[in-house]
Amino acid sequence: MTNGWVDIKNTDMMLIMGGNPAENHPCGFKWALEAKRNRNAKIISVDPRFTRTSAVADLFCQIRAGSDIAFLGGVINYAIQNNRIAKDYLVNFTNAAFVVKSDFKLPADTDGVFSGFDAGKHSYDRSTWNYAGVGGAPQTALAPGALPPLPEKVEYDLALQNPNCVFQLLKKHYSRYTPEMVERITGIPKEQFLKAAELYTSVRKDGDMKKASTIIYAVGWTQHSFGTQLFAPQRCCNCSSETSGALAAASTLCADTQTSRALPTWPACSTLCRAI
């Protein structure tokens, strides 16, 4: 969780998934309604059920339970393809410009897994996941799942054009999440998904950097069997829309428990958070 309920009154866009705050957190949800009244903020409700939150939303998408990652992946792909990203934030406050070693491979380049996977041990050798660069501690044999030491000087490309920079790897990885794939996996009709993606990313339309968006979620995400994996695309969605230091430009957890919150560790997701 990166901000409190009161800050939601300053947002211009709310994507609510994995929770029903209107019914379960009514005292906190009043700030979302205040944003709607005073700022004309929009609410997108994505839920398997039509809830009381959905009833006050500007757009409702009925999603197949357990397919949230596909929906978020589609939003990321839409934002990148339509240049609705906060590029200055990505370049200066995330690892988007960092160049990853050339022998790192995405699942699309292998048989569906990242490079370094050991099928026998069910773990990854992450030596290929490191950044390209010079200096730093010498790399030795890694324990299963261990991260290699970072180079002292990491290579980077501020233009974000190097095919092995984190941004380009992210773009390539999520390019598979087309509206057609999102429809097939989530059950949300293509036209409805495109409306949601258009609305959510509209805060960065035509280079607008004055508006802020927030993602509101609850234990429908954190307690899911793949809850940890959900926060990789969620953070990337936040990141592509981020305005550094802006009010309400963050994410809100509508619950007391914060399990399943670990950051993913492959380079293209680890710190590329809070930027679409």
BELRA-V123820 format. One line per field, one symbol per residue. phi: phi as a letter, one per 20 degrees, with the letter a starting at -180 (. if undefined). psi: psi as a letter, one per 20 degrees, with the letter a starting at -180 (. if undefined). A space follows every 50 residues. Layout:
BEGIN
phi->???
psi->???
END
This chain:
BEGIN
phi->.dbdfgfffeedbcddcmacfgeecffffgfffffffeclfdcdddbfde dffffdffbdcedfgndffffffffffffffdldcefffgfeccegefee gfefcegfecdocffnfdffelbdeefeefffrcnnffedfefgnfefff ffcefbcfeldffdfgffffgffeffefgffgffeenfggffffffffff effdflmfdeeccbddbbffdfeffcgfffeffffffgffdfdgnffmea cceeaeecfldfffdfgfcfcecmcf
psi->pirrghihijrippooqkrmhhhilhhhihhghhhgghjkqqpopoqhqo ahghhjqhppooqppjkhghghhhgggggghjkmqnghggghjajhiqpq qhjpprhhibkjrrqjpohgilrqojhiirqqaqarqqpapqqpiqpqqq qgopqroiikipijqgghgggggihimrhgggghghipqghgghgggggg iiijpkjpjirqqqpprbihghjqhkgghhighghhgggijqopiqqjmb qpplrhqlrljqpqjqhiigjmqli.
END
